[in-house]
Amino acid sequence: MTNPDNQKPVEATDVEAPEKTTPASGTSTFSTITQRWKREDLIKKASPIMRGFCLLFSLLAFIITVSNKHGYGRNFDEYEEYRYVLAISIISTLYTVWQTFSHFSKKEFFDRRTSLLVDFSCDQIVAYLLISAASSAIPLTNRFREGQDNIFSDSAAAAISMAIFAFISLALSALFSGYKLSTHSFI
């Protein structure tokens, strides 16, 4: 083979090798990749766990609210605030049952992009509804508790607490859904 510039061939020792980082000077590429795998694995495991907690807490809020009937003036269905807690608990329970079923059955009801958007949007909407229901019932429960502590106000406080715990777990699930949405390539 002829060399047009009459230069000597390039030797392997003449080419500078890219500088590799050592664990002492920084993270290597391999450790960065394994850290990302660990993070993604943690998110894959934590997301259904948070949805399971939300299912448990919203189901408990539903059961406690429905069973809160203690005579005239002490029935949950006589007050709009407690009926709102009940309605949102039902919505939250149904939503998290559907999400849990779709996760464990590995069925895709939508394409991947739409599924991620639905997860993220619905997590936020249902979480907002849960905290809205809990915050609407707190003042009424506090008024009942001012006069005396009784089983009706204690049950209402327990249902509100379960709704708040459901909100916290669904809010964390919304964070995980947002992370999945942000790391997904839409090209």
Secondary structure, 3 states (H helix, E strand, C coil): CCCCCCCCCCCCCCCCCCCCCCCCCCCCHHHHHHHHHHHHHHHHHHHHHHHHHHHHHHHHHHHHHHCCECCCCCEHHHCHHHHHHHHHHHHHHHHHHHHHHHHHHCCCCCCHHHHHHHHHHHHHHHHHHHHHHHHHHHHHHHHHHHHCCCHHHHHHHHHHHHHHHHHHHHHHHHHHHHHHHHHCCCC
